[in-house]
Amino acid sequence: MDAALEKKATDIVLLKLKGLVSYADYSVICSGRSDRQVQAIAQAIEIKMGERGHRPLGVEGMREGKWVLMDYGDLVIHIFFEPVRNFYDLEGLWIDAPRRQITEESLAQPVRKRKRVRS
């Protein structure tokens, strides 16, 4: 998400899909304002993930830059050209998935751990 923000991705959303689908636990959806920006966001994510030791299982759509799909196993990343994102409306498809809007401010905040309830 840092890499997407560095390349000025817009409307970044993290969806928790665990328990809803079998192919991934999380999905990130973000947008770019042009096909070149979509490609730049995808390339930055691939570099940043590679630096952390993660290689994609597959990448689709990089050449066209309209919708890039990056599969990292438990994490699937969708980078859309804005009009294409509106057309496919993946957030609407996963309306029941818990979600978090990602901004620079939200990434700067520490993650709060849930208190364990004892029975």
Backbone as XML, in Angstrom:
<?xml version="1.0"?>
<chain id="A" units="angstrom">
  <residue number="1" name="MET">
    <atom name="N" x="0.827" y="-1.183" z="0.000"/>
    <atom name="CA" x="0.000" y="0.000" z="0.000"/>
    <atom name="C" x="0.872" y="1.247" z="0.000"/>
  </residue>
  <residue number="2" name="ASP">
    <atom name="N" x="2.037" y="1.148" z="0.651"/>
    <atom name="CA" x="2.976" y="2.273" z="0.611"/>
    <atom name="C" x="3.375" y="2.577" z="-0.833"/>
  </residue>
  <residue number="3" name="ALA">
    <atom name="N" x="3.675" y="1.548" z="-1.587"/>
    <atom name="CA" x="4.109" y="1.728" z="-2.972"/>
    <atom name="C" x="2.996" y="2.366" z="-3.795"/>
  </residue>
  <residue number="4" name="ALA">
    <atom name="N" x="1.760" y="1.952" z="-3.578"/>
    <atom name="CA" x="0.631" y="2.537" z="-4.303"/>
    <atom name="C" x="0.478" y="4.011" z="-3.951"/>
  </residue>
  <residue number="5" name="LEU">
    <atom name="N" x="0.596" y="4.335" z="-2.676"/>
    <atom name="CA" x="0.489" y="5.732" z="-2.249"/>
    <atom name="C" x="1.618" y="6.582" z="-2.826"/>
  </residue>
  <residue number="6" name="GLU">
    <atom name="N" x="2.826" y="6.020" z="-2.877"/>
    <atom name="CA" x="3.961" y="6.754" z="-3.437"/>
    <atom name="C" x="3.734" y="7.118" z="-4.901"/>
  </residue>
  <residue number="7" name="LYS">
    <atom name="N" x="3.005" y="6.292" z="-5.613"/>
    <atom name="CA" x="2.701" y="6.547" z="-7.024"/>
    <atom name="C" x="1.349" y="7.240" z="-7.198"/>
  </residue>
  <residue number="8" name="LYS">
    <atom name="N" x="0.825" y="7.790" z="-6.107"/>
    <atom name="CA" x="-0.407" y="8.602" z="-6.119"/>
    <atom name="C" x="-1.651" y="7.824" z="-6.521"/>
  </residue>
  <residue number="9" name="ALA">
    <atom name="N" x="-1.708" y="6.537" z="-6.141"/>
    <atom name="CA" x="-2.929" y="5.761" z="-6.357"/>
    <atom name="C" x="-4.058" y="6.422" z="-5.574"/>
  </residue>
  <residue number="10" name="THR">
    <atom name="N" x="-5.266" y="6.310" z="-6.089"/>
    <atom name="CA" x="-6.416" y="6.907" z="-5.427"/>
    <atom name="C" x="-7.381" y="5.828" z="-4.951"/>
  </residue>
  <residue number="11" name="ASP">
    <atom name="N" x="-8.177" y="6.196" z="-3.979"/>
    <atom name="CA" x="-9.262" y="5.344" z="-3.473"/>
    <atom name="C" x="-8.780" y="3.915" z="-3.183"/>
  </residue>
  <residue number="12" name="ILE">
    <atom name="N" x="-7.791" y="3.797" z="-2.305"/>
    <atom name="CA" x="-7.225" y="2.492" z="-1.950"/>
    <atom name="C" x="-8.093" y="1.850" z="-0.876"/>
  </residue>
  <residue number="13" name="VAL">
    <atom name="N" x="-8.540" y="0.635" z="-1.142"/>
    <atom name="CA" x="-9.415" y="-0.095" z="-0.231"/>
    <atom name="C" x="-8.826" y="-1.480" z="0.019"/>
  </residue>
  <residue number="14" name="LEU">
    <atom name="N" x="-8.794" y="-1.869" z="1.288"/>
    <atom name="CA" x="-8.380" y="-3.216" z="1.682"/>
    <atom name="C" x="-9.630" y="-3.979" z="2.073"/>
  </residue>
  <residue number="15" name="LEU">
    <atom name="N" x="-9.881" y="-5.093" z="1.403"/>
    <atom name="CA" x="-11.031" y="-5.950" z="1.700"/>
    <atom name="C" x="-10.547" y="-7.224" z="2.377"/>
  </residue>
  <residue number="16" name="LYS">
    <atom name="N" x="-11.191" y="-7.596" z="3.454"/>
    <atom name="CA" x="-10.885" y="-8.864" z="4.112"/>
    <atom name="C" x="-11.833" y="-9.921" z="3.546"/>
  </residue>
  <residue number="17" name="LEU">
    <atom name="N" x="-11.272" y="-10.828" z="2.757"/>
    <atom name="CA" x="-12.070" y="-11.852" z="2.085"/>
    <atom name="C" x="-12.033" y="-13.199" z="2.787"/>
  </residue>
  <residue number="18" name="LYS">
    <atom name="N" x="-11.212" y="-13.302" z="3.824"/>
    <atom name="CA" x="-11.070" y="-14.571" z="4.546"/>
    <atom name="C" x="-12.448" y="-15.047" z="5.008"/>
  </residue>
  <residue number="19" name="GLY">
    <atom name="N" x="-12.764" y="-16.289" z="4.690"/>
    <atom name="CA" x="-14.055" y="-16.865" z="5.045"/>
    <atom name="C" x="-15.133" y="-16.624" z="4.002"/>
  </residue>
  <residue number="20" name="LEU">
    <atom name="N" x="-14.898" y="-15.698" z="3.065"/>
    <atom name="CA" x="-15.871" y="-15.428" z="2.004"/>
    <atom name="C" x="-15.508" y="-16.127" z="0.702"/>
  </residue>
  <residue number="21" name="VAL">
    <atom name="N" x="-14.190" y="-16.267" z="0.459"/>
    <atom name="CA" x="-13.705" y="-16.940" z="-0.745"/>
    <atom name="C" x="-12.572" y="-17.876" z="-0.359"/>
  </residue>
  <residue number="22" name="SER">
    <atom name="N" x="-12.272" y="-18.811" z="-1.227"/>
    <atom name="CA" x="-11.217" y="-19.778" z="-0.917"/>
    <atom name="C" x="-9.860" y="-19.400" z="-1.514"/>
  </residue>
  <residue number="23" name="TYR">
    <atom name="N" x="-9.828" y="-18.447" z="-2.419"/>
    <atom name="CA" x="-8.589" y="-18.164" z="-3.134"/>
    <atom name="C" x="-7.724" y="-17.065" z="-2.534"/>
  </residue>
  <residue number="24" name="ALA">
    <atom name="N" x="-8.224" y="-16.302" z="-1.583"/>
    <atom name="CA" x="-7.422" y="-15.227" z="-0.994"/>
    <atom name="C" x="-8.004" y="-14.828" z="0.352"/>
  </residue>
  <residue number="25" name="ASP">
    <atom name="N" x="-7.144" y="-14.284" z="1.204"/>
    <atom name="CA" x="-7.598" y="-13.754" z="2.489"/>
    <atom name="C" x="-7.902" y="-12.259" z="2.405"/>
  </residue>
  <residue number="26" name="TYR">
    <atom name="N" x="-7.134" y="-11.556" z="1.555"/>
    <atom name="CA" x="-7.292" y="-10.110" z="1.429"/>
    <atom name="C" x="-7.219" y="-9.699" z="-0.031"/>
  </residue>
  <residue number="27" name="SER">
    <atom name="N" x="-7.835" y="-8.565" z="-0.328"/>
    <atom name="CA" x="-7.734" y="-7.967" z="-1.645"/>
    <atom name="C" x="-7.549" y="-6.463" z="-1.469"/>
  </residue>
  <residue number="28" name="VAL">
    <atom name="N" x="-6.665" y="-5.901" z="-2.259"/>
    <atom name="CA" x="-6.471" y="-4.455" z="-2.299"/>
    <atom name="C" x="-6.972" y="-3.984" z="-3.654"/>
  </residue>
  <residue number="29" name="ILE">
    <atom name="N" x="-7.758" y="-2.919" z="-3.629"/>
    <atom name="CA" x="-8.257" y="-2.318" z="-4.860"/>
    <atom name="C" x="-7.849" y="-0.848" z="-4.832"/>
  </residue>
  <residue number="30" name="CYS">
    <atom name="N" x="-7.265" y="-0.386" z="-5.936"/>
    <atom name="CA" x="-6.913" y="1.028" z="-6.029"/>
    <atom name="C" x="-7.037" y="1.480" z="-7.479"/>
  </residue>
  <residue number="31" name="SER">
    <atom name="N" x="-6.923" y="2.786" z="-7.679"/>
    <atom name="CA" x="-7.108" y="3.353" z="-9.010"/>
    <atom name="C" x="-5.953" y="4.252" z="-9.399"/>
  </residue>
  <residue number="32" name="GLY">
    <atom name="N" x="-5.786" y="4.385" z="-10.721"/>
    <atom name="CA" x="-4.887" y="5.356" z="-11.320"/>
    <atom name="C" x="-5.679" y="6.183" z="-12.303"/>
  </residue>
  <residue number="33" name="ARG">
    <atom name="N" x="-5.163" y="7.367" z="-12.604"/>
    <atom name="CA" x="-5.893" y="8.287" z="-13.477"/>
    <atom name="C" x="-5.560" y="8.116" z="-14.960"/>
  </residue>
  <residue number="34" name="SER">
    <atom name="N" x="-4.614" y="7.222" z="-15.261"/>
    <atom name="CA" x="-4.253" y="6.937" z="-16.656"/>
    <atom name="C" x="-3.690" y="5.529" z="-16.723"/>
  </residue>
  <residue number="35" name="ASP">
    <atom name="N" x="-3.580" y="5.000" z="-17.942"/>
    <atom name="CA" x="-3.005" y="3.661" z="-18.084"/>
    <atom name="C" x="-1.542" y="3.656" z="-17.646"/>
  </residue>
  <residue number="36" name="ARG">
    <atom name="N" x="-0.822" y="4.726" z="-17.903"/>
    <atom name="CA" x="0.579" y="4.802" z="-17.473"/>
    <atom name="C" x="0.704" y="4.826" z="-15.950"/>
  </residue>
  <residue number="37" name="GLN">
    <atom name="N" x="-0.203" y="5.539" z="-15.297"/>
    <atom name="CA" x="-0.148" y="5.569" z="-13.838"/>
    <atom name="C" x="-0.484" y="4.196" z="-13.270"/>
  </residue>
  <residue number="38" name="VAL">
    <atom name="N" x="-1.454" y="3.509" z="-13.852"/>
    <atom name="CA" x="-1.797" y="2.147" z="-13.416"/>
    <atom name="C" x="-0.566" y="1.247" z="-13.533"/>
  </residue>
  <residue number="39" name="GLN">
    <atom name="N" x="0.143" y="1.317" z="-14.646"/>
    <atom name="CA" x="1.351" y="0.515" z="-14.843"/>
    <atom name="C" x="2.428" y="0.882" z="-13.824"/>
  </residue>
  <residue number="40" name="ALA">
    <atom name="N" x="2.597" y="2.175" z="-13.567"/>
    <atom name="CA" x="3.612" y="2.624" z="-12.602"/>
    <atom name="C" x="3.290" y="2.138" z="-11.195"/>
  </residue>
  <residue number="41" name="ILE">
    <atom name="N" x="2.021" y="2.165" z="-10.819"/>
    <atom name="CA" x="1.603" y="1.670" z="-9.502"/>
    <atom name="C" x="1.918" y="0.179" z="-9.392"/>
  </residue>
  <residue number="42" name="ALA">
    <atom name="N" x="1.551" y="-0.580" z="-10.418"/>
    <atom name="CA" x="1.799" y="-2.030" z="-10.410"/>
    <atom name="C" x="3.285" y="-2.338" z="-10.331"/>
  </residue>
  <residue number="43" name="GLN">
    <atom name="N" x="4.098" y="-1.624" z="-11.089"/>
    <atom name="CA" x="5.540" y="-1.852" z="-11.065"/>
    <atom name="C" x="6.131" y="-1.519" z="-9.698"/>
  </residue>
  <residue number="44" name="ALA">
    <atom name="N" x="5.662" y="-0.434" z="-9.088"/>
    <atom name="CA" x="6.153" y="-0.053" z="-7.758"/>
    <atom name="C" x="5.782" y="-1.098" z="-6.718"/>
  </residue>
  <residue number="45" name="ILE">
    <atom name="N" x="4.565" y="-1.627" z="-6.809"/>
    <atom name="CA" x="4.132" y="-2.676" z="-5.878"/>
    <atom name="C" x="4.992" y="-3.922" z="-6.063"/>
  </residue>
  <residue number="46" name="GLU">
    <atom name="N" x="5.228" y="-4.311" z="-7.310"/>
    <atom name="CA" x="6.026" y="-5.512" z="-7.566"/>
    <atom name="C" x="7.449" y="-5.347" z="-7.022"/>
  </residue>
  <residue number="47" name="ILE">
    <atom name="N" x="8.028" y="-4.162" z="-7.183"/>
    <atom name="CA" x="9.375" y="-3.911" z="-6.662"/>
    <atom name="C" x="9.382" y="-3.965" z="-5.139"/>
  </residue>
  <residue number="48" name="LYS">
    <atom name="N" x="8.438" y="-3.276" z="-4.512"/>
    <atom name="CA" x="8.381" y="-3.220" z="-3.040"/>
    <atom name="C" x="8.122" y="-4.609" z="-2.456"/>
  </residue>
  <residue number="49" name="MET">
    <atom name="N" x="7.220" y="-5.363" z="-3.052"/>
    <atom name="CA" x="6.949" y="-6.722" z="-2.567"/>
    <atom name="C" x="8.180" y="-7.610" z="-2.770"/>
  </residue>
  <residue number="50" name="GLY">
    <atom name="N" x="8.875" y="-7.441" z="-3.895"/>
    <atom name="CA" x="10.099" y="-8.209" z="-4.149"/>
    <atom name="C" x="11.180" y="-7.923" z="-3.122"/>
  </residue>
  <residue number="51" name="GLU">
    <atom name="N" x="11.296" y="-6.650" z="-2.718"/>
    <atom name="CA" x="12.272" y="-6.287" z="-1.687"/>
    <atom name="C" x="11.956" y="-6.972" z="-0.363"/>
  </residue>
  <residue number="52" name="ARG">
    <atom name="N" x="10.699" y="-7.298" z="-0.153"/>
    <atom name="CA" x="10.267" y="-7.975" z="1.079"/>
    <atom name="C" x="10.218" y="-9.489" z="0.910"/>
  </residue>
  <residue number="53" name="GLY">
    <atom name="N" x="10.703" y="-9.970" z="-0.235"/>
    <atom name="CA" x="10.796" y="-11.412" z="-0.458"/>
    <atom name="C" x="9.551" y="-12.061" z="-1.028"/>
  </residue>
  <residue number="54" name="HIS">
    <atom name="N" x="8.622" y="-11.265" z="-1.545"/>
    <atom name="CA" x="7.378" y="-11.807" z="-2.100"/>
    <atom name="C" x="7.365" y="-11.632" z="-3.611"/>
  </residue>
  <residue number="55" name="ARG">
    <atom name="N" x="7.161" y="-12.722" z="-4.311"/>
    <atom name="CA" x="7.058" y="-12.703" z="-5.769"/>
    <atom name="C" x="5.614" y="-13.033" z="-6.149"/>
  </residue>
  <residue number="56" name="PRO">
    <atom name="N" x="5.090" y="-12.369" z="-7.182"/>
    <atom name="CA" x="3.711" y="-12.662" z="-7.581"/>
    <atom name="C" x="3.593" y="-14.044" z="-8.215"/>
  </residue>
  <residue number="57" name="LEU">
    <atom name="N" x="2.478" y="-14.703" z="-7.940"/>
    <atom name="CA" x="2.189" y="-15.966" z="-8.612"/>
    <atom name="C" x="1.779" y="-15.688" z="-10.052"/>
  </residue>
  <residue number="58" name="GLY">
    <atom name="N" x="1.227" y="-14.505" z="-10.272"/>
    <atom name="CA" x="0.828" y="-14.107" z="-11.617"/>
    <atom name="C" x="0.497" y="-12.630" z="-11.659"/>
  </residue>
  <residue number="59" name="VAL">
    <atom name="N" x="0.704" y="-12.037" z="-12.840"/>
    <atom name="CA" x="0.352" y="-10.641" z="-13.086"/>
    <atom name="C" x="-0.327" y="-10.594" z="-14.446"/>
  </residue>
  <residue number="60" name="GLU">
    <atom name="N" x="-1.504" y="-9.981" z="-14.490"/>
    <atom name="CA" x="-2.262" y="-9.867" z="-15.738"/>
    <atom name="C" x="-2.592" y="-8.402" z="-16.004"/>
  </residue>
  <residue number="61" name="GLY">
    <atom name="N" x="-2.603" y="-8.016" z="-17.264"/>
    <atom name="CA" x="-3.074" y="-6.702" z="-17.669"/>
    <atom name="C" x="-2.050" y="-5.580" z="-17.643"/>
  </residue>
  <residue number="62" name="MET">
    <atom name="N" x="-0.803" y="-5.890" z="-17.377"/>
    <atom name="CA" x="0.224" y="-4.850" z="-17.261"/>
    <atom name="C" x="0.390" y="-4.073" z="-18.581"/>
  </residue>
  <residue number="63" name="ARG">
    <atom name="N" x="0.385" y="-4.766" z="-19.697"/>
    <atom name="CA" x="0.629" y="-4.110" z="-20.983"/>
    <atom name="C" x="-0.450" y="-3.080" z="-21.308"/>
  </residue>
  <residue number="64" name="GLU">
    <atom name="N" x="-1.708" y="-3.409" z="-21.049"/>
    <atom name="CA" x="-2.801" y="-2.511" z="-21.388"/>
    <atom name="C" x="-2.959" y="-1.382" z="-20.367"/>
  </residue>
  <residue number="65" name="GLY">
    <atom name="N" x="-2.727" y="-1.689" z="-19.089"/>
    <atom name="CA" x="-2.819" y="-0.679" z="-18.045"/>
    <atom name="C" x="-4.228" y="-0.231" z="-17.704"/>
  </residue>
  <residue number="66" name="LYS">
    <atom name="N" x="-5.209" y="-1.033" z="-18.029"/>
    <atom name="CA" x="-6.600" y="-0.695" z="-17.693"/>
    <atom name="C" x="-7.033" y="-1.357" z="-16.382"/>
  </residue>
  <residue number="67" name="TRP">
    <atom name="N" x="-6.590" y="-2.605" z="-16.185"/>
    <atom name="CA" x="-6.884" y="-3.358" z="-14.966"/>
    <atom name="C" x="-5.728" y="-4.342" z="-14.777"/>
  </residue>
  <residue number="68" name="VAL">
    <atom name="N" x="-4.884" y="-4.059" z="-13.807"/>
    <atom name="CA" x="-3.765" y="-4.960" z="-13.519"/>
    <atom name="C" x="-4.149" y="-5.794" z="-12.302"/>
  </residue>
  <residue number="69" name="LEU">
    <atom name="N" x="-4.054" y="-7.101" z="-12.461"/>
    <atom name="CA" x="-4.342" y="-8.050" z="-11.391"/>
    <atom name="C" x="-3.026" y="-8.689" z="-10.972"/>
  </residue>
  <residue number="70" name="MET">
    <atom name="N" x="-2.709" y="-8.574" z="-9.684"/>
    <atom name="CA" x="-1.474" y="-9.146" z="-9.139"/>
    <atom name="C" x="-1.860" y="-10.162" z="-8.070"/>
  </residue>
  <residue number="71" name="ASP">
    <atom name="N" x="-1.463" y="-11.407" z="-8.287"/>
    <atom name="CA" x="-1.821" y="-12.494" z="-7.371"/>
    <atom name="C" x="-0.611" y="-12.852" z="-6.519"/>
  </residue>
  <residue number="72" name="TYR">
    <atom name="N" x="-0.725" y="-12.606" z="-5.215"/>
    <atom name="CA" x="0.329" y="-12.960" z="-4.257"/>
    <atom name="C" x="-0.149" y="-14.068" z="-3.313"/>
  </residue>
  <residue number="73" name="GLY">
    <atom name="N" x="-1.010" y="-14.930" z="-3.798"/>
    <atom name="CA" x="-1.507" y="-16.029" z="-2.965"/>
    <atom name="C" x="-2.647" y="-15.557" z="-2.085"/>
  </residue>
  <residue number="74" name="ASP">
    <atom name="N" x="-2.367" y="-15.307" z="-0.819"/>
    <atom name="CA" x="-3.407" y="-14.865" z="0.107"/>
    <atom name="C" x="-3.803" y="-13.408" z="-0.096"/>
  </residue>
  <residue number="75" name="LEU">
    <atom name="N" x="-3.060" y="-12.685" z="-0.928"/>
    <atom name="CA" x="-3.339" y="-11.286" z="-1.232"/>
    <atom name="C" x="-3.475" y="-11.115" z="-2.742"/>
  </residue>
  <residue number="76" name="VAL">
    <atom name="N" x="-4.595" y="-10.542" z="-3.161"/>
    <atom name="CA" x="-4.819" y="-10.243" z="-4.567"/>
    <atom name="C" x="-4.979" y="-8.729" z="-4.690"/>
  </residue>
  <residue number="77" name="ILE">
    <atom name="N" x="-4.223" y="-8.134" z="-5.611"/>
    <atom name="CA" x="-4.230" y="-6.687" z="-5.791"/>
    <atom name="C" x="-4.825" y="-6.358" z="-7.153"/>
  </residue>
  <residue number="78" name="HIS">
    <atom name="N" x="-5.791" y="-5.434" z="-7.140"/>
    <atom name="CA" x="-6.419" y="-4.948" z="-8.368"/>
    <atom name="C" x="-6.076" y="-3.472" z="-8.508"/>
  </residue>
  <residue number="79" name="ILE">
    <atom name="N" x="-5.472" y="-3.107" z="-9.631"/>
    <atom name="CA" x="-5.153" y="-1.708" z="-9.902"/>
    <atom name="C" x="-5.912" y="-1.334" z="-11.170"/>
  </residue>
  <residue number="80" name="PHE">
    <atom name="N" x="-6.830" y="-0.399" z="-11.023"/>
    <atom name="CA" x="-7.729" y="-0.042" z="-12.116"/>
    <atom name="C" x="-7.472" y="1.353" z="-12.661"/>
  </residue>
  <residue number="81" name="PHE">
    <atom name="N" x="-7.687" y="1.526" z="-13.956"/>
    <atom name="CA" x="-7.911" y="2.840" z="-14.537"/>
    <atom name="C" x="-9.312" y="3.218" z="-14.061"/>
  </residue>
  <residue number="82" name="GLU">
    <atom name="N" x="-9.479" y="4.438" z="-13.539"/>
    <atom name="CA" x="-10.711" y="4.816" z="-12.830"/>
    <atom name="C" x="-12.015" y="4.425" z="-13.532"/>
  </residue>
  <residue number="83" name="PRO">
    <atom name="N" x="-12.214" y="4.718" z="-14.827"/>
    <atom name="CA" x="-13.497" y="4.342" z="-15.446"/>
    <atom name="C" x="-13.743" y="2.839" z="-15.482"/>
  </residue>
  <residue number="84" name="VAL">
    <atom name="N" x="-12.675" y="2.067" z="-15.600"/>
    <atom name="CA" x="-12.802" y="0.604" z="-15.628"/>
    <atom name="C" x="-13.225" y="0.108" z="-14.244"/>
  </residue>
  <residue number="85" name="ARG">
    <atom name="N" x="-12.663" y="0.686" z="-13.200"/>
    <atom name="CA" x="-13.045" y="0.315" z="-11.828"/>
    <atom name="C" x="-14.530" y="0.567" z="-11.598"/>
  </residue>
  <residue number="86" name="ASN">
    <atom name="N" x="-14.999" y="1.710" z="-12.043"/>
    <atom name="CA" x="-16.418" y="2.030" z="-11.868"/>
    <atom name="C" x="-17.303" y="1.031" z="-12.609"/>
  </residue>
  <residue number="87" name="PHE">
    <atom name="N" x="-16.883" y="0.602" z="-13.786"/>
    <atom name="CA" x="-17.670" y="-0.337" z="-14.578"/>
    <atom name="C" x="-17.779" y="-1.701" z="-13.887"/>
  </residue>
  <residue number="88" name="TYR">
    <atom name="N" x="-16.669" y="-2.233" z="-13.385"/>
    <atom name="CA" x="-16.672" y="-3.574" z="-12.800"/>
    <atom name="C" x="-17.132" y="-3.602" z="-11.342"/>
  </residue>
  <residue number="89" name="ASP">
    <atom name="N" x="-16.979" y="-2.523" z="-10.602"/>
    <atom name="CA" x="-17.507" y="-2.384" z="-9.246"/>
    <atom name="C" x="-17.233" y="-3.606" z="-8.357"/>
  </residue>
  <residue number="90" name="LEU">
    <atom name="N" x="-15.963" y="-3.947" z="-8.189"/>
    <atom name="CA" x="-15.610" y="-5.086" z="-7.337"/>
    <atom name="C" x="-16.020" y="-4.882" z="-5.888"/>
  </residue>
  <residue number="91" name="GLU">
    <atom name="N" x="-15.969" y="-3.640" z="-5.421"/>
    <atom name="CA" x="-16.409" y="-3.387" z="-4.043"/>
    <atom name="C" x="-17.867" y="-3.763" z="-3.862"/>
  </residue>
  <residue number="92" name="GLY">
    <atom name="N" x="-18.675" y="-3.534" z="-4.888"/>
    <atom name="CA" x="-20.086" y="-3.930" z="-4.837"/>
    <atom name="C" x="-20.253" y="-5.438" z="-4.839"/>
  </residue>
  <residue number="93" name="LEU">
    <atom name="N" x="-19.374" y="-6.124" z="-5.547"/>
    <atom name="CA" x="-19.406" y="-7.593" z="-5.579"/>
    <atom name="C" x="-19.125" y="-8.159" z="-4.193"/>
  </residue>
  <residue number="94" name="TRP">
    <atom name="N" x="-18.198" y="-7.527" z="-3.457"/>
    <atom name="CA" x="-17.817" y="-7.978" z="-2.120"/>
    <atom name="C" x="-18.378" y="-7.037" z="-1.057"/>
  </residue>
  <residue number="95" name="ILE">
    <atom name="N" x="-19.643" y="-6.685" z="-1.183"/>
    <atom name="CA" x="-20.284" y="-5.727" z="-0.277"/>
    <atom name="C" x="-20.262" y="-6.194" z="1.179"/>
  </residue>
  <residue number="96" name="ASP">
    <atom name="N" x="-20.263" y="-7.502" z="1.415"/>
    <atom name="CA" x="-20.266" y="-8.039" z="2.784"/>
    <atom name="C" x="-18.874" y="-8.132" z="3.399"/>
  </residue>
  <residue number="97" name="ALA">
    <atom name="N" x="-17.837" y="-7.875" z="2.618"/>
    <atom name="CA" x="-16.469" y="-7.994" z="3.124"/>
    <atom name="C" x="-16.123" y="-6.791" z="3.997"/>
  </residue>
  <residue number="98" name="PRO">
    <atom name="N" x="-15.526" y="-7.054" z="5.169"/>
    <atom name="CA" x="-15.022" y="-5.931" z="5.974"/>
    <atom name="C" x="-13.989" y="-5.169" z="5.154"/>
  </residue>
  <residue number="99" name="ARG">
    <atom name="N" x="-14.004" y="-3.839" z="5.269"/>
    <atom name="CA" x="-13.117" y="-3.034" z="4.446"/>
    <atom name="C" x="-12.500" y="-1.899" z="5.225"/>
  </residue>
  <residue number="100" name="ARG">
    <atom name="N" x="-11.368" y="-1.460" z="4.721"/>
    <atom name="CA" x="-10.659" y="-0.337" z="5.333"/>
    <atom name="C" x="-10.148" y="0.563" z="4.215"/>
  </residue>
  <residue number="101" name="GLN">
    <atom name="N" x="-10.510" y="1.820" z="4.291"/>
    <atom name="CA" x="-9.997" y="2.814" z="3.343"/>
    <atom name="C" x="-8.564" y="3.133" z="3.749"/>
  </residue>
  <residue number="102" name="ILE">
    <atom name="N" x="-7.640" y="3.120" z="2.803"/>
    <atom name="CA" x="-6.226" y="3.332" z="3.094"/>
    <atom name="C" x="-5.811" y="4.721" z="2.622"/>
  </residue>
  <residue number="103" name="THR">
    <atom name="N" x="-5.222" y="5.459" z="3.550"/>
    <atom name="CA" x="-4.649" y="6.767" z="3.247"/>
    <atom name="C" x="-3.273" y="6.825" z="3.895"/>
  </residue>
  <residue number="104" name="GLU">
    <atom name="N" x="-2.526" y="7.852" z="3.581"/>
    <atom name="CA" x="-1.229" y="8.014" z="4.240"/>
    <atom name="C" x="-1.414" y="8.129" z="5.750"/>
  </residue>
  <residue number="105" name="GLU">
    <atom name="N" x="-2.458" y="8.817" z="6.158"/>
    <atom name="CA" x="-2.724" y="8.986" z="7.589"/>
    <atom name="C" x="-3.074" y="7.662" z="8.263"/>
  </residue>
  <residue number="106" name="SER">
    <atom name="N" x="-3.872" y="6.839" z="7.594"/>
    <atom name="CA" x="-4.269" y="5.566" z="8.207"/>
    <atom name="C" x="-3.088" y="4.611" z="8.328"/>
  </residue>
  <residue number="107" name="LEU">
    <atom name="N" x="-2.140" y="4.679" z="7.385"/>
    <atom name="CA" x="-0.967" y="3.818" z="7.472"/>
    <atom name="C" x="-0.016" y="4.266" z="8.569"/>
  </residue>
  <residue number="108" name="ALA">
    <atom name="N" x="-0.057" y="5.555" z="8.903"/>
    <atom name="CA" x="0.820" y="6.081" z="9.954"/>
    <atom name="C" x="0.326" y="5.711" z="11.349"/>
  </residue>
  <residue number="109" name="GLN">
    <atom name="N" x="-0.952" y="5.366" z="11.467"/>
    <atom name="CA" x="-1.523" y="5.013" z="12.773"/>
    <atom name="C" x="-1.147" y="3.583" z="13.127"/>
  </residue>
  <residue number="110" name="PRO">
    <atom name="N" x="-0.811" y="3.329" z="14.397"/>
    <atom name="CA" x="-0.503" y="1.957" z="14.811"/>
    <atom name="C" x="-1.751" y="1.085" z="14.742"/>
  </residue>
  <residue number="111" name="VAL">
    <atom name="N" x="-1.545" y="-0.170" z="14.409"/>
    <atom name="CA" x="-2.648" y="-1.129" z="14.362"/>
    <atom name="C" x="-3.005" y="-1.516" z="15.786"/>
  </residue>
  <residue number="112" name="ARG">
    <atom name="N" x="-4.285" y="-1.391" z="16.113"/>
    <atom name="CA" x="-4.742" y="-1.763" z="17.454"/>
    <atom name="C" x="-5.084" y="-3.245" z="17.467"/>
  </residue>
  <residue number="113" name="LYS">
    <atom name="N" x="-4.583" y="-3.913" z="18.477"/>
    <atom name="CA" x="-4.887" y="-5.338" z="18.625"/>
    <atom name="C" x="-6.187" y="-5.489" z="19.386"/>
  </residue>
  <residue number="114" name="ARG">
    <atom name="N" x="-6.947" y="-6.486" z="18.976"/>
    <atom name="CA" x="-8.191" y="-6.779" z="19.676"/>
    <atom name="C" x="-7.913" y="-7.453" z="21.002"/>
  </residue>
  <residue number="115" name="LYS">
    <atom name="N" x="-8.706" y="-7.109" z="21.988"/>
    <atom name="CA" x="-8.568" y="-7.773" z="23.275"/>
    <atom name="C" x="-9.202" y="-9.146" z="23.182"/>
  </residue>
  <residue number="116" name="ARG">
    <atom name="N" x="-8.530" y="-10.083" z="23.768"/>
    <atom name="CA" x="-9.032" y="-11.445" z="23.768"/>
    <atom name="C" x="-10.077" y="-11.600" z="24.870"/>
  </residue>
  <residue number="117" name="VAL">
    <atom name="N" x="-11.185" y="-12.172" z="24.517"/>
    <atom name="CA" x="-12.258" y="-12.401" z="25.482"/>
    <atom name="C" x="-12.108" y="-13.817" z="26.017"/>
  </residue>
  <residue number="118" name="ARG">
    <atom name="N" x="-12.060" y="-13.909" z="27.322"/>
    <atom name="CA" x="-11.937" y="-15.239" z="27.925"/>
    <atom name="C" x="-13.322" y="-15.731" z="28.330"/>
  </residue>
  <residue number="119" name="SER">
    <atom name="N" x="-13.521" y="-17.013" z="28.100"/>
    <atom name="CA" x="-14.831" y="-17.566" z="28.479"/>
    <atom name="C" x="-14.731" y="-18.461" z="29.686"/>
  </residue>
</chain>
